[in-house]
Amino acid sequence: MIHQFQLNGYNIVMDTCSGAVHVVDEVAYDAIGMFEKCSEDEIVGALLQKYHDRADVTREDLLALLSDIQALKDQGKLFSEDDYEEMAGALKERSGNIVKALCLHVAHTCNLNCSYCFASQGKYHGERALMSFEVGKQALDFLIANSGSRRNLEVDFFGGEPLMNFDVVKRLVAYAREREKECRKHFRFTLTTNGMLIDDDVIDFVNRECDNVVLSLDGRKEIHDRLRVDYLGRGSYDVIVPKFKRLVEKRGGTRYYMRGTFTHANPDFTRDLFHMADLGFTELSMEPVVAAMDDPAALTKEDIEIVKGEYEKLAAEMLRRRREGRPITFYHYMLDLKAGPCIYKRLSGCGSGTEYMAVTPWGDLYPCHQFVGEEKWRMGDVWQGVTNTALREEFRACNVYAREECRDCWARLYCSGGCAANAMHATGSIRGVYKSGCELFKKRIECAVMMQAAIAEETDAEGNTP
Amino acid sequence: DRIKTLETRDLCESAKKGCGECQTGVANQKCEN
């Protein structure tokens, strides 16, 4: 299966199952499009007619081109077959019941009152609560005990607002560091914050202990302050931006993400991304809100088309900034074609409900942070482990081939079947398909691949390797 | 030369060598092994 698209002056052909990417001229683009449907004579005749005014398009040239296309097919780099279905569950089967990552909900409370919050202002549709050190310690013990041969273990401090329980965060990190050597494990900590409680103590701690930090900022002040307000309705932009700047500066400008959400109010989200870049932030992410269609913040069909155009605009602008020596990074455009994930990872997805789970302040286990608060998704707790094994098996069986709609989608080995939580919220089933999410995802992958083509071309022209 | 093939990881080849050590989107990940 192949996918062809034209973007920013590039003609690109992606081979779905081998991962190969070809940048071609318009003649080859047409020839590849006809290759599996037409005879050699039909292709040559059609292209000679279409390019009759081109001296470089001759019968001999076209026959050589078709020979090149056949050679790529023989090498498994064009029209390759999907032979992966039998191994779709292999990574999860091989991993058994190994757990390697936990999202610790250290605070089910928040000092902001953002109306679009998927976590219901941090409470996850339940009571306000802070995780005790004892529950957090048990969660870390559960993770270590169930991590098998995995060396790298990941712990997210999440909420609500995790800095509302900063003392417990510090104690849990100290405990994990104590246990690292004896267990031969390496903990990677990350923290997501709205920034309100950042001070020098927090900055020193986060920059010493956290592999990455996610800083919530929606962009322009008027956009950010429209929804990200405190309980008195006051915007948070003026409070947090100086704090974020200080944290990032002291961090050396790396290993962080500005993470914004765009809604119906700003489908032209690149204006917000570039605003963040103007503030001096270079590691950027803006995500479409996931909301019920009757929510005023939800993206409309018209918005989706605007957003797709914005993704294209962003890719072109990022290439321009790169050429000017002032690059910015966009989360979804980080695509490493040479050293990306193996086929097992691509088939099995994010690992929610199997190797990755969320822990509530009370120690309950859920498939991921986006399922917390809905009792039917409770998997067990950190003392007894996973007791709802049927639910774990449901997530284990969730892979690219579990969704009929994904079987003939060119992007399936990039999205791995998509986000189970988004699918559940959109369709009621973790095996559903969140269609507008798919549409945006595919556009992002096209943009990211186009950028790789442009960068390869530029580095070739400079005589360097990318 | 009408076709330029970018250097990519061969997914079919990657089936031979699933260690699970990569970080918990999938498309944007790097293999750490």
Interface residues (C-beta under 8 A of the other chain):
Chain A: C17 S18 G19 A20 V21 H22 V23 V24 D25 V27 A28 L65 D68 I69 L72 G76 K77 S80 D83 Y84 M87 A90 L91 R94 S95 I98 K100 A101 R150 R151 N152 E154 R188 Y331 H332 Y333 M334 L335 D336 L337 K338 A339 G340 P341 C342 I343 Y344 K345 R346 G349 C350 G351 E355 Y356 L413 Y414 C415 S416 I445 A448 Q452 A453 A456
Chain B: R2 I3 K4 T5 L6 E7 T8 R9 D10 L11 C12 S14 A15 K17 G18 G20 E21 C22 Q23 T24 G25 V26 A27 N28 Q29 K30 C31 E32
